[in-house]
């Protein structure tokens, strides 16, 4: 049996349903093909009672169906009623297995053998039927599920949710909503931020975590699934937790084989890439249009607008603009050139490298979240040491990076199509250099959340950011007047690899052909002496290792292992050798570094028979420090117990420098031998506390100090995320008021009245808001950290790990 229609719509989700509603309203012959027995299977599969959001609020809804935020059941009920009232031609249990023919004469073959003839086809099939599966030992265990229908069905279970998008967060919230159910709910986030999720969901998750209803584990992934338990890969090594059930919500991918079999090309070979689409949603096979999640636009309101727009276009309304057109037109209006929205989007999509392999629809969504600006030649885009974690992309012109803080004339150019600001995006540090427009500039600024979302959902964009960051890191580390062209071969062969805490990156005695640059985290270097591993040195982020074996063809002279979970850039040794042959200055620098490491090895080799006890003690001390956070520190406070007299001057000085609120606890913390690590901030290279800070109040200063600014809202997320217990919530005295406010209104501390005295005077009388308190390394105070300056015996020292953990210390001991 063959049915003939003008329009065949495959999939009855919000996009397909809205398209059918518009076709019905226009009197266009159509059929809506749905493989299940109900409309909108994606929404139907939402968990029971889920609150469906109607974002973005600024976007006008175009559809013959209504949609307002509300419970899943209410939304579906409204759509069912309106579909019946509008006379939509729906065919259930109709799964399309092939699309043949051409524009104007397509033939859709159904699984039951039926055929549909159509002039045009709209694919609105979504991606939910193709979930990403767990990839670890035990991933086929029966207690893993990829769907959650009713959170209320689960009682007294330890449930782990894997996935940091909206679906994962909403599942976790649903399972923990009723404390009477007795569930212990944990959610795993591979990174430090919930880049894929809506802001509202992230806020609700933070509140649930603060209330103790959900455990949020950052930088954590499943390592192995076992009966009744789950092995986790964490930042600090492996950990096993009880786990009765796993809800895996790790995203989904388009049903690529079916779509490609329909003759439709994708933007890239990546599994999660989307089809190539025209502004009218037409694919590379004329007459077939793609809308909805399969187009890269998963928000319900966007999907419904697309369904409406594409049918209007097929009905001859070529003048209709997308619903977001007025928003983008207003955003682009201040730019020079008098271009329209489509012209600007085309320019951005073709010139800017991170946008080249994303769909036109994805680009529109990104631009809704981003800012665009024109910067005249010579004007600063941002200044050195300014806070900022956004990413910039150059659409027209170029910029000059002032690499020397003392001589602004020393600059490095970045040209059209490239990006800058990626260091702040990746590390959260303040701007490391002033960047000025080298010529009249048009630049797109992606806020941190938008940039991270782009990298998470568009693998090609992530690849570009990764390649550029590797190139710039190599230029910074190797120096020697190298240019991007000089290291192009190295960059092309570079590979980013992860190492868990304790993983061996290089093994003593093994053959080695690669060089490793520590991109994130830190390494410890050891040699085996008398059957024991002896600590040689500590390597922080930015160091490189492995060049000795590559240059002289020897075996590895030491073992290198990760102190904490780390990222490394693996460089091909042969390409590195060719670079040395071309660049004598770099060869000389590398040989000098290699000679210093040989001296360390010779030092150990020459004395190993004479002071094995000293070697053993030093190695144990070094391992103790690594275990207590020095492996990810940039600055740590240590106290020599042999010199400390317990005067507490360090605590008093800290309090005097911070309105009576001391940032350290001398007696707390751990001790090994004579070395004590008090409770004080380590200023981690990649701080745990920065994860989930709603107002982005935690920042890095110009000297690397991690501090909390006045925008802190007292949510406590940083305190919960810090593994070292160095952050606390405390009442903060108000800032000094004006003289008139103090005299006539009685506001705040008066002239000469320090904050600590005000706190005592008003304790219990006024509500004192609490904010996060931690060490800021006495930033802005002459002379450096007060705790160190106040120590009468020199017992307190603040050092970087590489300055303390060095084999040179052995020489002092020996």
C-alpha positions in Angstrom: 0.0 0.0 0.0 1.4 3.4 -1.0 0.3 6.7 0.5 1.0 10.0 -1.4 1.6 13.3 0.4 3.3 16.6 -0.3 5.3 16.4 3.0 6.5 13.4 5.0 7.7 14.3 8.5 9.8 11.6 10.3 9.7 11.8 14.1 7.0 13.4 16.3 9.2 15.2 18.9 8.7 19.0 19.4 10.3 19.8 16.0 8.4 17.2 14.0 5.1 17.8 15.8 5.4 21.6 15.3 6.1 21.0 11.6 3.0 18.8 11.3 0.9 21.5 13.1 2.0 24.2 10.6 1.3 21.8 7.6 -2.2 21.1 8.9 -2.8 24.8 9.5 -1.7 25.6 5.9 -3.8 22.7 4.5 -0.7 21.0 3.2 -1.1 17.2 2.7 1.3 15.5 5.1 1.9 12.5 7.3 3.7 12.5 10.6 5.6 9.2 11.0 6.2 8.0 14.6 7.8 4.6 15.3 6.2 4.4 18.8 2.6 4.5 19.9 2.7 8.1 21.3 3.8 11.6 20.3 7.1 13.1 21.3 9.0 10.1 22.5 11.9 12.1 23.8 9.7 14.1 26.2 7.6 11.0 26.9 10.9 9.4 28.2 11.6 12.2 30.6 11.5 11.0 34.2 8.1 11.2 35.9 7.3 14.6 37.3 10.2 16.3 35.5 10.0 20.1 35.2 10.3 21.0 31.6 12.0 24.4 31.0 11.0 26.9 28.3 14.3 28.5 27.5 15.6 30.8 26.2 13.1 33.2 27.7 14.0 36.0 25.2 13.1 33.8 22.2 9.6 34.2 20.7 7.7 30.9 20.2 6.5 30.2 16.7 4.2 27.2 16.5 0.7 26.1 16.3 1.3 24.2 19.5 1.5 25.9 22.9 4.5 25.4 25.1 5.1 26.8 28.6 7.4 25.6 31.3 5.7 22.9 33.5 5.6 19.3 34.4 6.3 16.7 31.8 2.8 15.3 32.1 1.1 18.6 31.6 3.2 19.5 28.5 2.4 16.1 26.9 -1.3 16.4 27.8 -1.5 19.8 26.1 0.2 18.6 22.9 -2.0 15.5 22.7 -5.1 17.6 22.9 -3.9 20.1 20.4 -2.7 17.5 17.9 -6.2 15.9 17.9 -7.9 19.3 17.6 -5.7 20.4 14.7 -6.3 17.3 12.7 -2.7 16.3 12.3 -2.2 13.2 10.2 -0.2 10.9 12.5 0.8 7.3 11.7 2.1 5.4 14.7 4.3 2.3 14.7 5.8 3.6 11.4 9.5 3.2 11.5 11.3 4.5 8.4 14.2 2.2 7.2 15.1 3.9 3.9 14.5 7.0 1.8 14.9 6.7 -1.9 14.2 8.9 -4.9 14.8 12.6 -5.4 13.3 16.0 -4.6 9.7 16.0 -5.7 9.5 12.2 -5.8 10.8 10.6 -2.6 9.8 7.1 -1.5 10.0 6.3 2.2 10.1 2.6 3.0 8.7 1.5 6.4 9.7 -1.4 8.5 6.2 -3.0 8.0 6.7 -3.0 4.2 4.5 0.1 3.6 5.7 2.9 1.3 5.1 6.7 1.5 5.6 8.9 -1.6 6.4 12.5 -0.8 7.6 15.6 -2.6 9.7 16.7 0.4 11.0 15.0 3.6 11.6 16.5 7.1 13.8 14.4 9.4 13.1 15.2 13.0 14.3 12.0 14.5 16.5 13.3 17.4 19.4 11.5 18.9 18.0 9.9 22.1 17.7 6.4 20.6 21.5 6.3 20.2 23.0 6.8 23.7 26.7 6.8 24.4 27.6 3.7 26.3 30.0 3.3 29.2 33.4 2.3 28.2 35.1 0.5 31.1 35.4 -3.1 32.4 32.0 -4.3 33.6 30.1 -1.9 31.2 27.7 -4.8 30.4 26.7 -5.4 34.0 22.9 -5.6 34.5 22.5 -2.8 37.0 23.6 -0.2 34.4 20.7 1.7 32.7 20.5 4.5 30.2 17.0 5.7 31.0 15.2 6.8 34.2 11.4 6.7 34.0 10.2 7.1 37.6 12.7 8.2 40.3 10.1 7.3 42.9 10.5 3.6 42.2 13.9 3.4 43.8 14.2 3.0 47.6 17.2 2.7 49.9 19.7 2.4 47.0 23.2 3.7 46.4 22.7 5.2 43.0 25.5 6.7 40.9 24.6 9.0 38.0 27.3 9.2 35.3 27.0 12.4 33.2 27.1 16.1 33.8 24.5 17.3 31.3 20.9 18.3 32.0 19.6 14.7 31.9 22.2 13.5 34.4 21.6 16.4 36.8 17.8 16.1 36.6 18.0 12.3 37.2 20.1 12.9 40.3 17.8 15.6 41.6 14.8 13.3 41.1 16.4 10.4 42.9 17.3 12.6 45.8 14.1 14.7 45.9 12.4 12.8 48.7 14.7 12.0 51.7 12.2 9.4 52.9 13.2 7.2 49.9 16.6 6.7 51.6 18.6 6.9 48.4 22.3 7.8 48.5 22.9 9.6 45.3 26.2 10.4 43.7 26.8 12.2 40.4 30.1 12.0 38.5 31.4 14.9 36.5 34.4 14.2 34.3 35.5 17.8 34.4 35.3 20.6 37.0 32.3 22.5 35.5 28.8 21.5 34.2 29.5 23.0 30.7 26.6 21.2 29.0 23.9 22.0 31.5 21.4 24.8 31.9 22.3 27.4 34.6 19.0 26.6 36.5 19.9 22.9 36.8 23.4 23.7 38.0 22.0 26.0 40.7 19.5 23.3 41.9 22.3 20.7 42.0 24.5 23.1 44.1 21.6 23.6 46.5 21.0 19.8 46.8 24.7 19.3 47.4 24.8 22.0 50.1 21.8 20.3 51.8 23.6 17.0 51.8 21.1 15.3 49.4 23.6 14.6 46.6 27.3 13.9 46.5 29.0 15.7 43.5 32.3 14.2 42.4 34.3 16.3 40.0 37.2 15.1 37.8 35.9 11.6 38.4 35.1 8.8 35.9 34.1 5.1 36.2 37.1 2.8 36.1 35.4 -0.5 36.6 31.8 -1.7 37.3 31.5 -4.5 39.8 28.5 -6.2 41.5 27.5 -3.8 44.2 30.3 -1.4 43.8 32.0 1.0 41.4 35.7 1.7 41.0 36.3 5.4 40.3 39.2 7.2 38.7 39.6 10.4 40.7 42.1 13.2 40.7 44.0 11.6 43.5 43.9 7.9 42.3 41.4 5.1 42.4 38.6 4.8 44.9 35.8 2.2 45.3 32.3 3.1 46.4 29.2 1.2 47.1 26.9 1.2 44.0 23.6 -0.7 43.6 22.6 1.0 40.4 24.2 3.2 37.7 22.2 5.7 35.6 24.4 6.5 32.6 23.5 9.8 30.9 26.6 10.5 28.9 24.9 12.0 25.9 23.9 10.6 22.6 25.0 10.7 19.0 23.0 11.1 15.7 21.9 7.8 14.0 24.7 8.5 11.6 24.5 5.4 9.4 20.8 5.8 8.7 21.2 9.5 7.9 24.3 9.0 5.7 22.4 6.2 3.9 19.9 8.8 3.0 22.7 10.7 1.2 23.2 13.4 3.8 26.7 14.7 4.6 27.9 15.6 8.1 30.1 18.6 9.1 33.0 16.3 10.1 33.9 12.6 10.6 33.4 12.9 14.4 30.8 10.6 15.9 28.9 13.5 17.5 29.0 15.8 14.4 25.8 17.1 12.9 24.5 17.2 9.3 25.5 20.0 6.9 22.5 22.3 6.6 21.5 25.4 4.7 19.8 28.4 6.5 16.5 26.7 5.4 17.5 23.4 7.1 18.1 21.7 3.8 20.7 18.9 3.7 23.2 18.1 1.0 20.5 15.9 -0.5 18.0 18.4 -2.0 14.5 18.1 -0.7 15.4 16.5 2.6 15.4 18.9 5.6 16.7 18.2 9.1 15.4 19.9 12.2 15.5 19.5 16.0 18.2 17.8 18.0 19.6 16.1 14.9 20.3 19.6 13.6 22.3 20.4 16.8 19.6 22.5 18.4 18.2 20.5 21.3 16.2 23.2 23.2 12.5 22.6 22.8 11.6 26.2 21.9 14.2 26.2 19.1 13.0 22.8 17.8 9.4 24.0 17.6 10.4 27.2 15.8 12.4 25.2 13.3 9.4 22.9 12.6 7.2 26.0 11.9 9.9 27.8 9.8 10.8 24.9 7.5 7.1 24.2 6.6 6.6 27.9 5.9 9.7 27.8 3.6 8.4 24.7 1.8 5.1 26.5 1.3 6.8 29.4 -0.5 7.4 31.9 2.4 11.0 32.5 1.6 11.0 35.9 3.3 10.5 34.4 6.7 13.5 35.0 9.0 14.3 32.7 12.0 12.8 33.7 15.3 16.2 34.7 16.7 16.8 37.2 13.8 15.8 40.3 15.7 18.1 39.4 18.7 21.1 38.8 16.4 20.3 41.9 14.3 20.5 44.0 17.4 23.7 42.3 18.5 25.4 42.9 15.2 24.1 46.5 14.6 27.1 48.3 16.1 29.5 46.5 13.9 30.9 48.3 10.8 30.2 47.3 7.3 26.4 47.4 7.1 26.1 43.6 6.8 22.9 41.7 7.6 22.6 38.8 10.0 23.2 36.1 7.4 26.2 37.9 6.0 27.8 38.2 9.5 27.1 34.6 10.3 28.6 33.5 7.0 31.7 35.6 7.8 32.1 34.2 11.3 31.5 30.6 10.1 34.0 30.7 7.3 36.8 32.8 8.8 36.9 31.7 12.4 38.6 28.3 12.7 36.7 27.0 15.7 33.4 27.6 13.9 34.2 26.1 10.5 33.0 22.6 11.3 29.8 23.4 13.2 26.4 23.7 11.6 24.8 27.1 10.8 22.2 26.4 13.5 24.9 25.7 16.1 26.6 28.9 15.2 23.4 30.9 15.7 23.0 29.4 19.1 26.6 30.3 20.0 26.1 33.8 18.8 23.1 34.3 21.1 25.3 33.6 24.1 28.3 35.6 22.8 29.3 39.2 22.4 30.7 40.8 19.2 32.6 44.0 19.2 34.7 46.2 16.9 38.0 47.4 18.4 40.0 50.2 16.7 43.7 49.7 16.0 45.8 50.2 19.1 43.0 49.8 21.6 43.4 47.1 24.3 41.0 44.1 24.1 42.1 43.3 27.7 45.0 44.3 30.0 47.6 42.2 31.7 46.4 40.9 35.1 42.8 41.7 34.4 40.3 39.0 35.5 38.7 37.1 32.7 38.1 33.6 31.4 36.3 34.2 28.2 37.6 33.1 24.8 38.1 35.5 21.9 37.9 34.6 18.2 39.2 37.0 15.5 36.8 37.6 12.6 38.6 40.5 10.9 41.9 42.1 11.6 44.6 40.9 14.0 45.9 41.5 17.6 49.3 42.0 19.1 50.1 40.2 22.4 52.5 42.3 24.6 54.7 39.4 25.9 57.0 41.6 28.0 55.6 43.4 31.0 58.5 45.8 30.9 58.6 46.6 27.1 55.2 46.9 25.4 57.0 47.1 22.0 57.8 43.3 22.2 54.7 41.7 20.7 53.6 38.5 19.1 50.9 38.8 16.4 47.8 36.6 16.2 46.0 36.7 12.9 42.5 36.5 11.4 40.6 33.3 12.1 42.6 32.4 15.2 41.7 32.7 18.9 43.2 34.2 22.0 42.4 34.1 25.7 42.6 30.3 25.9 45.0 30.3 28.8 42.4 32.1 31.0 39.7 29.7 29.7 41.7 26.6 30.5 43.4 27.6 33.8 41.2 30.3 35.3 44.2 32.5 35.7 44.1 36.3 35.2 45.1 37.6 31.8 48.8 36.9 31.4 49.5 39.7 28.9 48.0 42.8 27.4 46.3 42.2 24.0 45.8 45.1 21.6 44.2 45.4 18.2 47.0 45.2 15.6 44.6 46.6 13.0 40.9 47.5 13.1 39.4 44.4 14.7 36.1 42.5 14.8 36.2 39.9 17.5 33.7 37.4 19.0 33.9 37.0 22.7 32.6 33.7 24.0 31.8 33.6 27.8 33.5 30.8 29.6 30.3 28.7 29.8 29.6 29.1 26.1 33.2 28.3 25.1 33.2 25.2 27.3 29.9 24.1 25.9 31.2 24.6 22.3 34.2 22.4 23.1 32.1 19.8 24.8 29.6 19.5 22.0 31.7 20.2 18.9 34.8 17.9 18.8 36.3 19.8 15.9 36.3 23.1 17.9 37.8 21.4 20.8 40.6 20.1 18.5 41.3 23.6 17.3 41.6 25.0 20.8 43.7 22.1 21.8 46.1 22.4 18.9 46.5 26.2 19.3 47.1 25.9 23.1 49.7 23.1 22.5 51.5 25.3 19.9 51.6 28.3 22.2 52.8 26.2 25.2 55.6 24.7 23.1 56.7 28.1 22.0 56.7 29.3 25.6 58.6 26.3 27.0 61.2 25.9 24.3 61.7 29.6 23.5 64.9 30.1 21.5 63.3 32.3 19.0 61.1 29.6 17.5 58.1 30.4 15.3 54.8 28.4 14.8 56.3 27.2 11.4 59.3 25.8 13.2 57.3 23.6 15.5 54.5 22.7 13.0 55.7 19.1 12.7 55.8 18.7 16.5 52.3 20.1 16.9 50.9 17.9 14.2 52.3 14.8 15.9 51.5 15.8 19.4 49.0 13.8 21.5 47.4 14.7 24.8 47.4 11.8 27.2 45.9 11.5 30.7 47.7 9.9 33.7 46.0 8.9 36.9 47.6 9.6 40.2 50.4 7.0 40.5 50.5 6.1 36.8 54.0 5.5 35.4 54.7 7.7 32.4 58.3 6.6 31.9 59.9 3.5 33.4 63.6 3.4 34.5 65.5 1.1 32.1 62.9 1.1 29.4 63.5 2.3 25.8 62.1 5.7 25.0 61.3 7.6 21.8 59.0 10.3 23.0 59.2 13.5 25.0 56.5 14.6 27.5 55.4 18.1 28.5 53.3 18.3 31.6 50.3 20.3 30.6 48.3 19.9 33.8 49.1 18.3 37.2 52.6 17.3 38.3 55.1 14.4 38.2 57.6 12.9 40.6 61.0 11.5 39.3 62.5 8.4 41.1 65.3 6.0 40.7 65.6 2.5 42.3 68.4 2.2 44.8 68.9 -0.9 46.9 65.5 -2.2 45.8 63.7 1.0 46.9 62.3 4.0 44.9 64.4 7.1 45.7 62.8 10.5 45.1 64.9 12.7 42.8 62.8 15.7 41.9 59.4 17.1 41.3 58.2 18.4 38.0 55.3 21.0 37.9 53.0 21.9 35.0 55.1 23.4 32.2 58.1 21.2 32.7 59.2 18.6 30.1 60.9 15.3 30.5 62.3 12.4 28.4 64.7 14.3 26.2 67.8 12.5 27.6 66.9 9.1 26.1 65.8 10.7 22.8 68.9 12.8 22.3 71.6 10.2 23.2 69.6 7.1 22.3 69.9 5.6 25.9 67.3 3.9 28.0 65.2 5.9 30.5 67.4 6.9 33.4 64.6 7.3 35.9 60.9 6.5 36.5 58.4 9.3 36.1 55.0 9.0 37.6 52.0 11.2 38.1 51.7 12.8 41.5 48.1 13.6 40.9 45.7 13.1 37.9 47.6 14.9 35.1 47.6 15.7 31.4 50.7 15.4 29.3 51.6 16.3 25.7 53.4 13.5 24.1 55.8 14.7 21.4 57.4 12.4 18.8 61.1 12.1 19.5 62.1 11.9 15.8 60.4 15.2 15.0 62.0 16.7 18.1 65.5 15.6 16.9 64.9 17.1 13.5 63.9 20.4 15.2 67.2 20.3 17.2 69.1 19.8 14.0 67.5 22.9 12.5 67.8 25.0 15.6 71.3 25.0 17.3 70.2 27.4 20.0 67.4 25.0 21.1 69.9 22.1 21.0 72.2 24.0 23.3 69.4 24.7 25.7 68.2 21.1 25.7 71.8 19.8 26.2 72.2 22.2 29.2 69.0 20.8 30.8 70.1 17.3 30.1 73.5 17.9 31.7 71.8 19.2 34.9 69.8 16.0 35.1 72.9 13.9 34.5 74.5 15.7 37.4 71.6 14.7 39.6 71.9 11.1 38.6 75.7 11.1 39.1 75.1 12.6 42.6 72.8 9.8 43.6 75.0 7.1 42.0 78.1 8.4 43.7 76.6 8.5 47.2 74.1 5.7 47.3 76.4 3.5 49.3 77.1 6.1 52.0 73.8 7.5 53.1 71.0 5.1 52.2 69.1 6.1 55.4 69.2 9.7 54.5 68.0 8.8 51.0 65.2 6.7 52.4 64.1 9.4 54.8 64.1 12.1 52.2 62.1 9.9 49.8 59.5 9.2 52.5 59.3 12.9 53.3 58.8 13.8 49.7 56.1 11.2 49.3 54.4 12.6 52.4 54.3 16.0 51.0 52.9 14.8 47.6 50.2 12.9 49.5 49.3 16.1 51.3 48.6 18.2 48.3 52.0 19.6 47.3 51.6 17.6 44.1 49.1 20.2 42.8 50.3 23.2 44.8 51.9 26.3 43.4 52.7 27.7 46.9 52.5 25.9 50.2 53.1 26.8 53.8 55.5 24.4 55.7 56.6 24.6 59.3 59.8 23.1 60.5 58.9 21.5 63.9 62.5 21.6 65.0 62.4 25.4 64.9 58.8 26.1 65.8 58.3 27.4 69.4 54.5 27.4 69.3 54.2 31.2 69.7 51.3 31.4 67.3 52.7 34.6 65.8 51.9 33.3 62.4 48.2 33.0 63.1 48.1 36.3 64.9 49.8 38.1 62.0 47.4 36.5 59.6 44.4 37.7 61.6 45.9 41.2 62.0 46.3 41.4 58.2 42.7 40.3 57.5 40.2 42.1 59.7 40.7 39.7 62.6 40.0 36.6 60.5 43.0 34.3 60.4 43.4 32.2 57.3 45.5 29.4 58.8 45.4 26.9 61.6 49.0 26.2 62.7 48.1 23.1 64.9 45.8 21.5 62.4 47.2 19.5 59.5 49.6 16.6 59.3 53.2 16.0 60.2 56.0 13.7 59.1 59.3 13.7 60.9 60.0 17.4 61.6 57.9 18.7 58.7 54.4 20.0 59.4 51.8 21.0 56.7 49.3 23.3 58.5 45.8 24.0 57.3 46.5 26.8 54.8 45.8 27.2 51.1 48.1 25.5 48.7 47.0 27.7 45.8 46.6 24.7 43.5 47.5 24.9 39.8 43.9 23.9 39.0 42.0 24.7 42.1 39.2 22.4 43.2 37.5 25.4 44.9 36.9 27.1 41.5 34.5 24.4 40.4 30.9 25.5 40.8 31.5 29.0 42.0 28.2 30.6 40.8 29.4 34.2 40.7 33.0 33.3 39.6 34.3 34.9 42.7 37.4 32.8 43.0 40.2 34.1 40.8 44.0 34.0 40.4 46.1 37.1 41.1 49.1 38.3 39.1 51.5 36.1 41.2 49.4 33.0 41.0 47.6 33.5 44.3 44.1 32.1 44.5 41.8 34.5 46.2 38.1 35.1 46.8 36.7 38.5 45.8 33.9 40.6 47.2 31.3 39.0 44.9 31.2 35.8 47.0 27.6 35.0 47.9 28.4 32.5 50.7 27.1 29.4 48.9 29.8 27.2 50.4 30.5 25.3 47.2 34.3 26.1 47.5 34.4 24.8 51.0 32.8 21.5 50.0 35.0 21.1 47.0 38.4 21.8 48.7 40.0 18.4 49.7 42.3 20.1 52.1 39.9 21.8 54.5 41.5 25.2 54.1 38.3 27.2 53.3 35.8 28.1 56.0 32.6 30.2 56.0 32.7 33.1 58.4 31.0 36.4 59.2 32.7 39.3 57.4 32.6 42.8 58.8 31.2 45.4 56.5 33.5 47.7 54.6 34.3 51.1 56.2 31.3 53.4 55.6 31.5 57.1 54.9 31.9 59.3 58.0 28.3 60.6 57.6 26.8 57.0 57.4 28.7 56.1 60.5 27.8 59.2 62.5 24.1 59.4 61.6 23.1 55.9 60.6 25.5 53.9 62.8 26.6 51.8 59.8 29.7 49.5 60.1 33.0 50.0 61.9 33.8 53.6 62.9 37.0 55.5 62.4 39.9 53.6 64.1 37.7 50.7 64.9 39.1 47.5 63.3 36.8 44.9 61.9 37.5 42.3 64.6 36.5 44.8 67.3 33.3 45.6 65.4 32.5 41.8 65.3 32.9 41.4 69.0 30.8 44.6 69.7 27.9 43.5 67.5 28.0 39.8 68.0 24.4 38.5 68.3 23.0 42.0 67.6 23.0 42.1 63.9 22.9 39.4 61.3 26.4 38.9 59.9 26.4 37.4 56.4 28.9 34.6 56.0 31.4 34.4 53.1 34.2 32.1 52.2 37.5 32.8 53.9 40.9 31.5 52.7 44.6 32.4 52.4 45.3 35.0 49.7 49.1 35.0 50.2 48.7 38.5 51.6 48.3 39.9 48.1 48.8 43.7 48.1 50.7 43.7 51.5 54.3 44.8 51.3 56.8 42.2 52.3 54.8 39.1 51.3 53.0 36.7 53.6 52.5 37.9 57.1 52.8 34.5 58.6 56.3 34.0 57.3 57.4 37.5 58.3 56.1 37.1 61.8 57.8 33.9 62.6 60.7 34.7 65.0 62.7 31.5 64.4 62.3 31.0 60.6 60.2 27.9 61.1 57.5 29.0 58.7 58.3 29.1 55.0 56.1 29.4 51.9 57.6 27.7 48.8 56.7 26.3 45.4 57.0 22.5 45.3 59.8 22.5 42.7 61.9 24.8 45.0 61.5 22.4 48.0 61.3 19.0 46.4 64.7 18.8 44.8 67.6 16.4 45.1 69.7 19.4 46.0 68.1 19.1 49.5 69.9 15.8 49.8 73.2 17.5 49.4 72.3 19.7 52.4 71.4 16.6 54.4 74.5 14.7 53.3 
